[in-house]
């Protein structure tokens, strides 16, 4: 039953995140007009030059495009960033750094066992099958577990 709700819950979370992150500024942005044949010709010519390989010259693709008339992207105002923080099933607003809770948990578990299981051995004599094979277990066994959990939570 749990797995039936997984796709529905994932879709609901995605819709909530997209709703909280949507939007942008209402400032008008002038469209950039680029003539594709000129850019295509510049890229084709630049691809033939080994010095324009992006693996050895990371700025070469930008230089080629700007030389073909494609302007560099500039942002003239402070970008508007919309996001929502969900904690304990609710959207949190008015967040400041003091609204953060941090939890750190360390679990150390060690178990020592002394088994006296008569199925595998009796008085130190292991169980023997009809073909002569034996089966046994260590009477003293140890098991250890180390776990670390870190929780960063908005209050």
Residue, then its C-alpha position, 0 to 999 in steps of 0.5 A: x500500500x505504501x508504494x501506491x502512494x509514492x508516485x502520487x506523493x512525488x507528483x504532489x511534492x514536485x507541483x508544490x516545489x514548482x509553484x513555490x519556485x515559479x515567477x520572475x520579474x515583470x521587467x521587460x526584456x528586449x529580445x536578442x536577434x541573432x542571424x543563424x547563418x552567420x553564427x553557424x558559419x562562425x562555429x563551423x570555421x572555428x571548429x576547424x581550428x585546433x586552438x578553439x577546442x574547449x578541452x584545452x581552451x575553455x573560453x574559446x566557445x564564448x570568444x567564437x560566439x561573441x565574434x559572430x555577433x552574439x552579445x554576452x548575457x548581462x543582468x541589469x538588476x538584482x535577480x529575483x529568487x523565489x523558493x519555499x521551505x517545507x518543514x513538518x508538512x507546512x510552508x515556512x515563511x519569514x525565515x532567519x538563520x535563528x530558525x534552524x535546528x540541528x540534530x546530531x545522533x551517534x548510535x554505537x551498538x555492540x553485542x556479545x553472544x554465547x550460544x549453546x545451540x544443541x542443533x549444531x553441536x552437542x558437548x563440543x561434538x559437531x553435527x555430522x551428516x550421513x556423508x561425513x560433512x559437519x556443520x557448526x557455529x562459533x559459540x561466542x559471537x560479536x556483532x557491532x553497529x555504528x550509525x550517524x544521523x544529521x538532521x537540519x530542520x527549519x523551525 
